Amino acid sequence: MSTDTDEAADTPPQPAAEEVAALRERIDDLEAQLAEADIDTDDDTNSMVIIATKGTLDMAYPPLILASTAAAFGWDVTVFTTFWGLEILHEENSKDLKMSAVGNPNMGVPNAIAAIPGMDRVTSTMMRKRIDDNEVASIEELVDTCNAMDVEMQACQMTMDLLDYEEDEFYDGVTAGVGAATALEEMADADIQLLV
């Protein structure tokens, strides 16, 4: 047996020039499609923006719990507070948030009784007791947790002006004076947007 036949048997058949040209053209087409898709494959971090508009005791918890939980999963989280939602991040006011039983079917208090003067204080005290008895984190503790987890907490500039609040009245780490346009830009880019 000759060495020429051994070499021929070991060498795989080469594709025709037309096949190579067709493959190159197909690769070029796929690369162009990928470039047009503008897919960011480097950043697979989820993001969430929460707009907090309510400042009652019962409504302060949802944005802070959702924000800290998402941040614990490694998400980029922003909480934009506006109108009464600013009370959540106001260092002094957040320690004495109230809630009302009027129109709240979960409180089990008829509206005629819930509307009696002083009932808001009673229902707020009842809720605070329940929070303490169940060892639920306080608003201050949740804000601290969000800070520690790099949640971006923002206070609306227009509402600050409306309520005459100053930047130093908010918890450390709060970005004060953020405009609605900035919040909308962040919402447009976020994977999840929530209005609380």
QUIPEKA-V551568 format. One record per backbone hydrogen bond with DSSP energy under -0.5 kcal/mol. CO is the residue of the C=O (numbers start at 1). NH is the residue of the N-H. If there is no record, write none. Layout:
BEGIN
{{CO | NH} {CO | NH}}
END
This chain:
BEGIN
{{2 | 6} {3 | 7} {4 | 8} {5 | 9} {6 | 10} {7 | 11} {10 | 12} {16 | 19} {16 | 20} {17 | 21} {18 | 22} {19 | 23} {20 | 24} {21 | 25} {22 | 26} {23 | 27} {24 | 28} {25 | 29} {26 | 30} {27 | 31} {28 | 32} {29 | 33} {30 | 34} {31 | 35} {32 | 36} {33 | 37} {34 | 38} {34 | 39} {35 | 38} {39 | 41} {42 | 44} {46 | 76} {47 | 191} {47 | 192} {48 | 78} {49 | 194} {50 | 52} {50 | 80} {51 | 53} {51 | 196} {52 | 82} {53 | 84} {56 | 60} {57 | 60} {57 | 61} {58 | 62} {59 | 63} {60 | 64} {61 | 65} {62 | 66} {63 | 67} {64 | 68} {65 | 69} {66 | 70} {67 | 71} {68 | 72} {69 | 73} {70 | 73} {70 | 75} {71 | 74} {75 | 77} {76 | 48} {77 | 152} {78 | 50} {78 | 80} {79 | 81} {79 | 154} {80 | 52} {81 | 156} {82 | 85} {83 | 86} {84 | 87} {85 | 88} {85 | 89} {86 | 89} {86 | 90} {89 | 91} {89 | 171} {90 | 94} {92 | 95} {93 | 96} {94 | 97} {98 | 57} {101 | 104} {103 | 105} {104 | 107} {105 | 108} {108 | 110} {110 | 113} {110 | 114} {111 | 115} {113 | 116} {116 | 119} {118 | 122} {119 | 123} {120 | 99} {120 | 124} {121 | 125} {122 | 126} {123 | 127} {124 | 128} {125 | 129} {126 | 130} {127 | 131} {128 | 132} {129 | 133} {130 | 134} {131 | 136} {132 | 135} {138 | 142} {139 | 143} {140 | 144} {141 | 145} {142 | 146} {143 | 147} {144 | 148} {145 | 149} {146 | 151} {147 | 150} {151 | 153} {152 | 79} {152 | 154} {153 | 175} {154 | 81} {155 | 177} {155 | 178} {156 | 160} {157 | 161} {158 | 162} {159 | 163} {160 | 164} {160 | 165} {161 | 164} {166 | 169} {167 | 170} {169 | 91} {169 | 92} {171 | 174} {173 | 153} {174 | 176} {175 | 155} {178 | 157} {179 | 183} {180 | 184} {181 | 185} {182 | 186} {183 | 187} {184 | 188} {185 | 189} {186 | 190} {187 | 190} {192 | 49} {194 | 51} {194 | 196}}
END
